[in-house]
């Protein structure tokens, strides 16, 4: 891990990018105190692909028909059906 001050980092930015791309970690410091770390970019591994379960999941239509009175009461109170 190498440390560079802000001026050095600004002046040698392309060189620092090459160092990071080669796997080296770079620290940028201001007044001798580290303020930023430069590391190689790691792309996200788990990308969501919509539709990958299409046709693989089954459900019963009756599970989604009608109103569950207990749930309605939680949302609208005890007198929800008297309106």
N, CA, C and O atoms as CSV, one atom per row, in Angstrom:
chain,resi,resn,atom,element,x,y,z
A,1,UNK,N,N,0.857,-1.167,0.000
A,1,UNK,CA,C,0.000,0.000,0.000
A,1,UNK,C,C,0.905,1.232,0.000
A,1,UNK,O,O,1.780,1.379,0.853
A,2,UNK,N,N,0.676,2.108,-0.971
A,2,UNK,CA,C,1.467,3.331,-1.071
A,2,UNK,C,C,0.580,4.535,-0.784
A,2,UNK,O,O,-0.605,4.545,-1.116
A,3,UNK,N,N,1.174,5.547,-0.162
A,3,UNK,CA,C,0.441,6.750,0.205
A,3,UNK,C,C,0.956,7.940,-0.599
A,3,UNK,O,O,2.164,8.126,-0.749
A,4,UNK,N,N,0.030,8.737,-1.112
A,4,UNK,CA,C,0.361,9.935,-1.876
A,4,UNK,C,C,-0.436,11.101,-1.312
A,4,UNK,O,O,-1.575,10.934,-0.875
A,5,UNK,N,N,0.181,12.302,-1.327
A,5,UNK,CA,C,-0.594,13.464,-0.908
A,5,UNK,C,C,-1.474,13.909,-2.069
A,5,UNK,O,O,-1.333,13.414,-3.187
A,6,UNK,N,N,-2.374,14.835,-1.805
A,6,UNK,CA,C,-3.360,15.246,-2.802
A,6,UNK,C,C,-2.680,15.789,-4.054
A,6,UNK,O,O,-3.095,15.466,-5.167
A,7,UNK,N,N,-1.656,16.600,-3.893
A,7,UNK,CA,C,-0.965,17.170,-5.051
A,7,UNK,C,C,-0.339,16.070,-5.904
A,7,UNK,O,O,-0.471,16.080,-7.128
A,8,UNK,N,N,0.344,15.117,-5.257
A,8,UNK,CA,C,0.956,14.006,-6.007
A,8,UNK,C,C,-0.112,13.180,-6.717
A,8,UNK,O,O,0.070,12.764,-7.861
A,9,UNK,N,N,-1.220,12.949,-6.033
A,9,UNK,CA,C,-2.295,12.147,-6.626
A,9,UNK,C,C,-2.876,12.853,-7.847
A,9,UNK,O,O,-3.153,12.220,-8.866
A,10,UNK,N,N,-3.057,14.167,-7.738
A,10,UNK,CA,C,-3.607,14.933,-8.862
A,10,UNK,C,C,-2.628,14.938,-10.036
A,10,UNK,O,O,-3.036,14.787,-11.187
A,11,UNK,N,N,-1.365,15.108,-9.750
A,11,UNK,CA,C,-0.348,15.181,-10.791
A,11,UNK,C,C,-0.137,13.836,-11.474
A,11,UNK,O,O,0.107,13.783,-12.679
A,12,UNK,N,N,-0.230,12.754,-10.715
A,12,UNK,CA,C,0.075,11.416,-11.237
A,12,UNK,C,C,-1.147,10.509,-11.273
A,12,UNK,O,O,-1.026,9.299,-11.076
A,13,UNK,N,N,-2.313,11.076,-11.519
A,13,UNK,CA,C,-3.548,10.301,-11.426
A,13,UNK,C,C,-3.546,9.084,-12.347
A,13,UNK,O,O,-3.943,7.997,-11.926
A,14,UNK,N,N,-3.111,9.242,-13.578
A,14,UNK,CA,C,-3.078,8.109,-14.520
A,14,UNK,C,C,-2.166,7.003,-14.009
A,14,UNK,O,O,-2.490,5.821,-14.125
A,15,UNK,N,N,-1.031,7.385,-13.449
A,15,UNK,CA,C,-0.094,6.403,-12.888
A,15,UNK,C,C,-0.746,5.656,-11.719
A,15,UNK,O,O,-0.595,4.442,-11.581
A,16,UNK,N,N,-1.470,6.400,-10.885
A,16,UNK,CA,C,-2.143,5.765,-9.745
A,16,UNK,C,C,-3.210,4.786,-10.228
A,16,UNK,O,O,-3.367,3.706,-9.658
A,17,UNK,N,N,-3.945,5.159,-11.278
A,17,UNK,CA,C,-4.941,4.241,-11.833
A,17,UNK,C,C,-4.287,2.968,-12.347
A,17,UNK,O,O,-4.822,1.875,-12.162
A,18,UNK,N,N,-3.139,3.100,-12.987
A,18,UNK,CA,C,-2.413,1.917,-13.461
A,18,UNK,C,C,-1.979,1.040,-12.292
A,18,UNK,O,O,-2.054,-0.186,-12.371
A,19,UNK,N,N,-1.525,1.668,-11.209
A,19,UNK,CA,C,-1.112,0.907,-10.024
A,19,UNK,C,C,-2.301,0.143,-9.439
A,19,UNK,O,O,-2.187,-1.031,-9.086
A,20,UNK,N,N,-3.440,0.825,-9.343
A,20,UNK,CA,C,-4.639,0.190,-8.794
A,20,UNK,C,C,-5.092,-0.948,-9.700
A,20,UNK,O,O,-5.463,-2.016,-9.214
A,21,UNK,N,N,-5.065,-0.728,-11.015
A,21,UNK,CA,C,-5.461,-1.771,-11.963
A,21,UNK,C,C,-4.556,-2.989,-11.853
A,21,UNK,O,O,-4.979,-4.107,-12.146
A,22,UNK,N,N,-3.313,-2.778,-11.434
A,22,UNK,CA,C,-2.367,-3.885,-11.258
A,22,UNK,C,C,-2.560,-4.587,-9.916
A,22,UNK,O,O,-1.855,-5.550,-9.613
A,23,UNK,N,N,-3.516,-4.107,-9.106
A,23,UNK,CA,C,-3.821,-4.775,-7.846
A,23,UNK,C,C,-3.249,-4.113,-6.611
A,23,UNK,O,O,-3.427,-4.620,-5.504
A,24,UNK,N,N,-2.571,-2.997,-6.775
A,24,UNK,CA,C,-1.976,-2.314,-5.635
A,24,UNK,C,C,-2.996,-1.364,-5.009
A,24,UNK,O,O,-3.802,-0.758,-5.715
A,25,UNK,N,N,-2.957,-1.239,-3.696
A,25,UNK,CA,C,-3.836,-0.298,-3.012
A,25,UNK,C,C,-3.110,1.029,-2.842
A,25,UNK,O,O,-1.926,1.065,-2.509
A,26,UNK,N,N,-3.833,2.115,-3.073
A,26,UNK,CA,C,-3.260,3.455,-2.991
A,26,UNK,C,C,-4.077,4.261,-1.991
A,26,UNK,O,O,-5.308,4.227,-2.006
A,27,UNK,N,N,-3.381,4.986,-1.123
A,27,UNK,CA,C,-4.029,5.851,-0.139
A,27,UNK,C,C,-3.704,7.294,-0.497
A,27,UNK,O,O,-2.555,7.627,-0.784
A,28,UNK,N,N,-4.715,8.142,-0.479
A,28,UNK,CA,C,-4.513,9.566,-0.720
A,28,UNK,C,C,-4.679,10.284,0.613
A,28,UNK,O,O,-5.672,10.103,1.318
A,29,UNK,N,N,-3.674,11.111,0.946
A,29,UNK,CA,C,-3.657,11.776,2.244
A,29,UNK,C,C,-3.677,13.291,2.072
A,29,UNK,O,O,-3.170,13.836,1.092
A,30,UNK,N,N,-4.274,13.943,3.051
A,30,UNK,CA,C,-4.259,15.407,3.115
A,30,UNK,C,C,-3.619,15.781,4.442
A,30,UNK,O,O,-4.075,15.355,5.503
A,31,UNK,N,N,-2.567,16.572,4.376
A,31,UNK,CA,C,-1.815,16.968,5.580
A,31,UNK,C,C,-1.353,15.753,6.372
A,31,UNK,O,O,-1.350,15.768,7.603
A,32,UNK,N,N,-0.967,14.709,5.663
A,32,UNK,CA,C,-0.441,13.506,6.309
A,32,UNK,C,C,-1.492,12.561,6.855
A,32,UNK,O,O,-1.152,11.512,7.401
A,33,UNK,N,N,-2.768,12.912,6.717
A,33,UNK,CA,C,-3.840,12.053,7.230
A,33,UNK,C,C,-4.581,11.417,6.060
A,33,UNK,O,O,-5.004,12.119,5.141
A,34,UNK,N,N,-4.742,10.094,6.083
A,34,UNK,CA,C,-5.444,9.410,4.990
A,34,UNK,C,C,-6.895,9.885,4.875
A,34,UNK,O,O,-7.612,9.972,5.872
A,35,UNK,N,N,-7.318,10.192,3.635
A,35,UNK,CA,C,-8.698,10.612,3.415
A,35,UNK,C,C,-9.414,9.743,2.387
A,35,UNK,O,O,-10.644,9.743,2.336
A,36,UNK,N,N,-8.665,8.999,1.565
A,36,UNK,CA,C,-9.318,8.176,0.545
A,36,UNK,C,C,-8.451,6.969,0.214
A,36,UNK,O,O,-7.222,7.037,0.239
A,37,UNK,N,N,-9.121,5.868,-0.094
A,37,UNK,CA,C,-8.447,4.654,-0.551
A,37,UNK,C,C,-8.834,4.410,-1.999
A,37,UNK,O,O,-10.006,4.512,-2.362
A,38,UNK,N,N,-7.860,4.093,-2.813
A,38,UNK,CA,C,-8.136,3.705,-4.198
A,38,UNK,C,C,-7.902,2.208,-4.296
A,38,UNK,O,O,-6.808,1.719,-4.017
A,39,UNK,N,N,-8.930,1.495,-4.689
A,39,UNK,CA,C,-8.818,0.050,-4.881
A,39,UNK,C,C,-9.474,-0.318,-6.200
A,39,UNK,O,O,-10.242,0.460,-6.765
A,40,UNK,N,N,-9.165,-1.501,-6.677
A,40,UNK,CA,C,-9.732,-1.957,-7.936
A,40,UNK,C,C,-11.248,-2.102,-7.796
A,40,UNK,O,O,-11.745,-2.523,-6.751
A,41,UNK,N,N,-11.971,-1.752,-8.849
A,41,UNK,CA,C,-13.434,-1.838,-8.839
A,41,UNK,C,C,-13.866,-3.297,-8.905
A,41,UNK,O,O,-13.364,-4.070,-9.721
A,42,UNK,N,N,-14.802,-3.662,-8.036
A,42,UNK,CA,C,-15.344,-5.020,-8.029
A,42,UNK,C,C,-16.808,-4.946,-8.429
A,42,UNK,O,O,-17.630,-4.454,-7.655
A,43,UNK,N,N,-17.154,-5.424,-9.619
A,43,UNK,CA,C,-18.556,-5.357,-10.050
A,43,UNK,C,C,-19.441,-6.237,-9.182
A,43,UNK,O,O,-18.989,-7.226,-8.606
A,44,UNK,N,N,-20.714,-5.855,-9.099
A,44,UNK,CA,C,-21.671,-6.649,-8.334
A,44,UNK,C,C,-21.792,-8.030,-8.953
A,44,UNK,O,O,-21.831,-8.183,-10.174
A,45,UNK,N,N,-21.849,-9.021,-8.095
A,45,UNK,CA,C,-21.940,-10.398,-8.576
A,45,UNK,C,C,-23.386,-10.848,-8.756
A,45,UNK,O,O,-23.691,-11.588,-9.691
A,46,UNK,N,N,-24.269,-10.414,-7.879
A,46,UNK,CA,C,-25.648,-10.902,-7.880
A,46,UNK,C,C,-26.578,-9.913,-8.566
A,46,UNK,O,O,-27.202,-9.081,-7.907
A,47,UNK,N,N,-26.668,-10.000,-9.847
A,47,UNK,CA,C,-27.611,-9.156,-10.567
A,47,UNK,C,C,-28.948,-9.879,-10.641
A,47,UNK,O,O,-29.009,-11.074,-10.932
A,48,UNK,N,N,-30.002,-9.147,-10.375
A,48,UNK,CA,C,-31.344,-9.721,-10.425
A,48,UNK,C,C,-31.793,-9.782,-11.874
A,48,UNK,O,O,-31.730,-8.791,-12.601
A,49,UNK,N,N,-32.237,-10.933,-12.274
A,49,UNK,CA,C,-32.772,-11.097,-13.617
A,49,UNK,C,C,-34.260,-11.394,-13.483
A,49,UNK,O,O,-34.656,-12.462,-13.015
A,50,UNK,N,N,-35.066,-10.439,-13.897
A,50,UNK,CA,C,-36.507,-10.597,-13.784
A,50,UNK,C,C,-37.000,-11.640,-14.776
A,50,UNK,O,O,-36.558,-11.693,-15.923
A,51,UNK,N,N,-37.922,-12.462,-14.309
A,51,UNK,CA,C,-38.513,-13.472,-15.174
A,51,UNK,C,C,-37.819,-14.813,-15.125
A,51,UNK,O,O,-38.223,-15.729,-15.840
A,52,UNK,N,N,-36.790,-14.966,-14.310
A,52,UNK,CA,C,-36.067,-16.239,-14.281
A,52,UNK,C,C,-36.898,-17.366,-13.678
A,52,UNK,O,O,-36.608,-18.536,-13.926
A,53,UNK,N,N,-37.922,-17.044,-12.893
A,53,UNK,CA,C,-38.772,-18.079,-12.301
A,53,UNK,C,C,-40.103,-18.228,-13.032
A,53,UNK,O,O,-40.989,-18.951,-12.574
A,54,UNK,N,N,-40.243,-17.550,-14.158
A,54,UNK,CA,C,-41.497,-17.639,-14.919
A,54,UNK,C,C,-41.763,-19.084,-15.316
A,54,UNK,O,O,-40.909,-19.751,-15.900
A,55,UNK,N,N,-42.966,-19.556,-14.988
A,55,UNK,CA,C,-43.346,-20.923,-15.322
A,55,UNK,C,C,-42.855,-21.962,-14.330
A,55,UNK,O,O,-43.176,-23.141,-14.473
A,56,UNK,N,N,-42.091,-21.561,-13.336
A,56,UNK,CA,C,-41.542,-22.511,-12.366
A,56,UNK,C,C,-42.267,-22.461,-11.025
A,56,UNK,O,O,-42.081,-23.341,-10.185
A,57,UNK,N,N,-43.088,-21.440,-10.823
A,57,UNK,CA,C,-43.805,-21.282,-9.558
A,57,UNK,C,C,-45.292,-21.482,-9.817
A,57,UNK,O,O,-45.856,-20.928,-10.760
A,58,UNK,N,N,-45.908,-22.276,-8.966
A,58,UNK,CA,C,-47.347,-22.479,-9.083
A,58,UNK,C,C,-48.034,-21.919,-7.841
A,58,UNK,O,O,-47.437,-21.836,-6.768
A,59,UNK,N,N,-49.283,-21.540,-8.005
A,59,UNK,CA,C,-50.062,-21.034,-6.884
A,59,UNK,C,C,-51.524,-21.381,-7.104
A,59,UNK,O,O,-51.955,-21.686,-8.216
A,60,UNK,N,N,-52.274,-21.325,-6.008
A,60,UNK,CA,C,-53.704,-21.598,-6.087
A,60,UNK,C,C,-54.437,-20.275,-6.210
A,60,UNK,O,O,-54.201,-19.351,-5.432
A,61,UNK,N,N,-55.320,-20.190,-7.182
A,61,UNK,CA,C,-56.077,-18.959,-7.417
A,61,UNK,C,C,-56.891,-18.559,-6.190
A,61,UNK,O,O,-57.039,-17.370,-5.905
A,62,UNK,N,N,-57.420,-19.546,-5.460
A,62,UNK,CA,C,-58.263,-19.222,-4.301
A,62,UNK,C,C,-57.482,-18.535,-3.178
A,62,UNK,O,O,-58.085,-17.908,-2.307
A,63,UNK,N,N,-56.156,-18.645,-3.186
A,63,UNK,CA,C,-55.364,-17.943,-2.176
A,63,UNK,C,C,-55.386,-16.431,-2.382
A,63,UNK,O,O,-55.055,-15.673,-1.470
A,64,UNK,N,N,-55.772,-15.995,-3.570
A,64,UNK,CA,C,-55.743,-14.574,-3.885
A,64,UNK,C,C,-57.128,-13.982,-4.135
A,64,UNK,O,O,-57.238,-12.831,-4.559
A,65,UNK,N,N,-58.162,-14.736,-3.884
A,65,UNK,CA,C,-59.530,-14.271,-4.107
A,65,UNK,C,C,-60.171,-13.964,-2.760
A,65,UNK,O,O,-59.962,-14.688,-1.787
A,66,UNK,N,N,-60.952,-12.889,-2.709
A,66,UNK,CA,C,-61.679,-12.560,-1.489
A,66,UNK,C,C,-60.862,-11.687,-0.553
A,66,UNK,O,O,-59.673,-11.443,-0.755
A,67,UNK,N,N,-61.555,-11.231,0.475
A,67,UNK,CA,C,-60.943,-10.336,1.444
A,67,UNK,C,C,-60.824,-11.066,2.769
A,67,UNK,O,O,-61.804,-11.618,3.270
A,68,UNK,N,N,-59.643,-11.071,3.330
A,68,UNK,CA,C,-59.425,-11.671,4.640
A,68,UNK,C,C,-59.896,-10.666,5.690
A,68,UNK,O,O,-59.316,-9.587,5.807
A,69,UNK,N,N,-60.941,-11.001,6.459
A,69,UNK,CA,C,-61.499,-10.053,7.430
A,69,UNK,C,C,-60.489,-9.589,8.475
A,69,UNK,O,O,-60.525,-8.433,8.897
A,70,UNK,N,N,-59.603,-10.460,8.890
A,70,UNK,CA,C,-58.613,-10.067,9.903
A,70,UNK,C,C,-57.654,-9.008,9.361
A,70,UNK,O,O,-57.309,-8.058,10.064
A,71,UNK,N,N,-57.231,-9.174,8.124
A,71,UNK,CA,C,-56.330,-8.199,7.511
A,71,UNK,C,C,-57.056,-6.870,7.310
A,71,UNK,O,O,-56.492,-5.810,7.580
A,72,UNK,N,N,-58.297,-6.920,6.840
A,72,UNK,CA,C,-59.073,-5.697,6.649
A,72,UNK,C,C,-59.241,-4.946,7.967
A,72,UNK,O,O,-59.165,-3.718,8.003
A,73,UNK,N,N,-59.470,-5.689,9.047
A,73,UNK,CA,C,-59.633,-5.054,10.350
A,73,UNK,C,C,-58.342,-4.374,10.792
A,73,UNK,O,O,-58.381,-3.298,11.390
A,74,UNK,N,N,-57.190,-4.998,10.499
A,74,UNK,CA,C,-55.909,-4.390,10.863
A,74,UNK,C,C,-55.711,-3.047,10.159
A,74,UNK,O,O,-55.170,-2.109,10.744
A,75,UNK,N,N,-56.148,-2.961,8.913
A,75,UNK,CA,C,-55.960,-1.736,8.145
A,75,UNK,C,C,-57.031,-0.691,8.415
A,75,UNK,O,O,-56.722,0.496,8.526
A,76,UNK,N,N,-58.284,-1.113,8.522
A,76,UNK,CA,C,-59.389,-0.162,8.530
A,76,UNK,C,C,-60.179,-0.111,9.838
A,76,UNK,O,O,-61.096,0.702,9.958
A,77,UNK,N,N,-59.855,-0.945,10.813
A,77,UNK,CA,C,-60.561,-0.932,12.085
A,77,UNK,C,C,-61.699,-1.940,12.122
A,77,UNK,O,O,-61.975,-2.619,11.133
A,78,UNK,N,N,-62.354,-2.030,13.269
A,78,UNK,CA,C,-63.372,-3.065,13.486
A,78,UNK,C,C,-64.617,-2.875,12.640
A,78,UNK,O,O,-65.277,-3.856,12.297
A,79,UNK,N,N,-64.954,-1.657,12.297
A,79,UNK,CA,C,-66.196,-1.396,11.564
A,79,UNK,C,C,-65.954,-1.224,10.067
A,79,UNK,O,O,-66.705,-0.500,9.413
A,80,UNK,N,N,-64.945,-1.855,9.513
A,80,UNK,CA,C,-64.597,-1.665,8.096
A,80,UNK,C,C,-65.686,-2.137,7.147
A,80,UNK,O,O,-65.823,-1.600,6.048
A,81,UNK,N,N,-66.465,-3.138,7.557
A,81,UNK,CA,C,-67.466,-3.705,6.647
A,81,UNK,C,C,-68.830,-3.018,6.762
A,81,UNK,O,O,-69.762,-3.394,6.051
A,82,UNK,N,N,-68.968,-2.029,7.634
A,82,UNK,CA,C,-70.257,-1.379,7.844
A,82,UNK,C,C,-70.397,-0.091,7.032
A,82,UNK,O,O,-71.394,0.617,7.172
A,83,UNK,N,N,-69.432,0.214,6.202
A,83,UNK,CA,C,-69.489,1.462,5.423
A,83,UNK,C,C,-70.355,1.329,4.224
A,83,UNK,O,O,-70.509,2.285,3.464
